[in-house]
Amino acid sequence: MTHLHALLAQMTLDEKIGQLVQLSGEFFLDEPQLTVGPKARLGITQEVVSHVGSVLNVSGAAKTREIQRQHLENSRLKIPLLFMADVIYGYRTIFPIPLALGCTWEPSQIRQCCVVAAKEAASAGSHVTFAPMADLVRDARWGRCMESTGEDVFLNTQYVRASVEGFQQNLATQQGLAACVKHFVGYGAPVGGRDYNTVELSHQSLFDDYFPPFLAAIEAGCEMVMTSFNTVDGIPVTANPWLLKTLLRDRWHFQGITIADYAAVKELIPHGVAADEQEACALAFNAGLDIDMKTPCYANGLKPLLAAGKISERALDAAVLRVLRLKQKLGLFEDPYRGTSPEGEQRCCYHPDHLRLARETAGKSIVVLKNERQTLPFPPETTRIALIGPYADNPDIFGLWAVYGEKSRCTTLKAALQEAVPAGNLRVTQGCDLLLDYDFLGEFGATHQIDQTRALSDTEREQERQRALDFAREADIVLLAMGEHMMQSGEAASRTDLHLPRHQVAFIQQIAAVAKKTVLILFNGRPLVLTDVVDCVDAIVEAWFPGIEGSRALVDIISGARNPSGRLSMSFPYANGQVPVYYNALNTGRPAQRSDHSPRFLSKYLDCPNAPLFPFGFGLSWHHTTLSTLRVTPKLVPGGRVTVSVTASNSSHTAGCETIQLYLNDCVASIARPALQLKAFTRISLAAGASQVVSFEITENDLGFYDAEGERRLEYGRFRVFVGLNSADLLEGEFYYAES
Ligand code: NOJ
C-alpha cells in the first residue's frame, strides 16, 4: 500500500499541480474524442499534460488502458490517472432519463440501475461518474429537467442517496464507480429557466429545498462534489468560500474532492469576478476548489501564485492528498488498470440481466396521464393497430446524456410491437416530421451528430399525411408516437415554448378526428404543455426518453402485460406562462382558495388556472384505487409519534401497485411554510377487489424546517395532514404538536 504522505513528499510542484488538472481525451489520443462542452484551445504545454491527474470522458477498456500505459511510462512517480465520465443513467445499457426514474417513486430501483451503470462503466475503465445530479427543478423551461428527479426535496433526497449507494456499492471489488454529486448548488433554478443564468435563491430556500440532497449524498459517502456554473449571492459557486468551505467542509465535514464544472474556473472572468486566468485560479483555489476541469487556469496559475504567496502550500498539499486518496481507494496504485480488459467489458455491457432491469425500470417510470373510453390496455393479438409518428420507428430514445449509448442497439417501438402483434395487424408510418427545422439544435458532442436528420420534402410530407390518415381510418386503435427531439432537452436546451410543435399538434388533431381511438405516446425530456392536445385523444402515455428497452416496456404497458405505476415527480404546466409551477409553493397572503378577499385581488391569473394540467404525484394505472377513512392521532408530543391511517380499496378486476402519498402543512410557523410538503409515501400491491389499511408514522423529524441562517426550527402548533394518490386529490386531517 502506497504511503500517500511519503509519495507527496517526493512530488515536485509541477507534479502536485498536475493532480489538480483535468483534461479531456484529445490531449491523450490523436483520433477525435468525445467532447460535451464548448471547444477551446487551452494553451497548455505537453509537460502539463504529462503531469495531469485525471481524464474527462474517455471510455472503453482498450482506450483507457492505452492512455494509462503511456502515462505511467512517462510518469516519474508512477501515479496513475483517474478516468472520470458522464455515466448519468447508464453506460451502454441505457436506463430511462432521471426525470423518468423520478416517476418510479422507488429509490431501490434507481439504486439497482446505478449498480449496473457502474459495473459496465468500470469494466470500460471509468473510475468516477459525474452523477447523481441532485438539482431540484421547478422550471420546465430549463432543459436539464431531464437530468433531475424532479421538483420535490424529499423524493430527490432519497433518490440521490440511493444513487450514491448504487454507484459506489462495488467500489472495493473494482466494479463500482466513485460518485460525484452535482451541481452544487442552485443550478436548477436559473432565472427564466435559461441554462447557465443567474440564480436568485433565498438562504432559507437553499437550506430547506436545495441543500438536503447534497447533504444526503455526502452522508452516503459520496467521494466528490462538482460545483455549479451559477452564482449564489452574486458569487459564482466555483469561487464561493461560504459554500465550498464553511458549508461543505466545516459544517458537513466533507472529506472528498471538489471539482469545477466544465471550464467554470475560467468562466469567473466573464462572470466579472476575476480579471484574468490567474485571478480566476486564485479565487477558485482559495475558495476551496480542488480540481479545475478543462481550463488552463490551475495548470498555468498555481505555480506563480504560490511563489507570490497568494495561495498556501498547505492547502495545495491537502487538495493533492485528496486526489491521491481517491486513487488509493480505487486500488489504482496496486492495479492502475483496475482489472479491465476489452473482453471483460464486452462480457459485462449489455448483459441480459442489465437489459431486463432496463425494461423493468422503464415499465415503472412510464406515466399514463389519460385513459378514457377503455382505450388502454388492448389485446395486441386481435387489434388492428396503426403506429404513426416520428417516434414510430426511431431508435433515438435515449435522451441527451446517454453519451455512451449506442442507438443501433436500441429497439424501436415498431420493432417491439412486431414482437407482440401478428404481422397483418400492424401498419406503421412516420406520418409527420419531428421538427420542421433541425439546424437550431446545433452540435453537442461526438456521439450526438444530427447531420443525417432532415425534414421531409413538401411532397413526402403530404404523402405521409395521407398514408397516416388512411391507416388511422382503417385501424381499431392509433398509436401516435410524438414528442421532443432528444436535443431539445438536456444541457443548453432551454425553451420558452413547452407545447409540442404546432405542426405536430395539427397532425395529432387531424389523425384523432378520423381514428376510432387514439393513444398519444410521448417521448420527451421535460414536462410539456399538453393543453392543446389533451382533449382530442383518448389516452396519453408519457414515455419520457425511456432508454434501450423503453419500447418493449411501452408494449408491456399498452398490451396489459404490465400495469403502469409511474407517478409524476414534476408538475405538467397548464400554460407556458405559469412556469415555474410546482406543488409545494407557499400559500401567499392572498391564496386563490380559502381567502376572504374579493376574487379580483387573489393570487391568480386572469387567463389561466393556478393548477397545473397534471399535478405532482399523478399517474393512472389499469386498476382503480380509492382512499377512504383517514384517521389521525390528534396529538404529537416530543419524542412521540402520530399515526395516520387510510383505507385503500381496489375496486377493479385488476391487481396493481399504488403509491399512497402523505403531505403535511404547518399551519402557523415563524416562517411561511409550503401549503403542502411530501413527507412520506408507500407503495402497496393491491389484489383485484382488495382493501388494505395503510399506516404512516409521523415524528418530530418530519416537522422541522430551516431558517435563513441554517438553524433547524421545530415549532409547536397545528399541522394539517393530507393523504392521496396525487398532490391535488387529497383526504385531510390534522393533529397538534404540543409540549404535553
Ligand atoms: C458540463 C455539465 O454541466 C456537467 O454536468 C458534466 O458532468 C460536465 N460538463 C462534464 O462533461
Residues whose N, C-alpha, C, O or C-beta is under 5 A from the ligand:
A	BS01	NOJ	V36 G37 D86 F130 D261 Y262
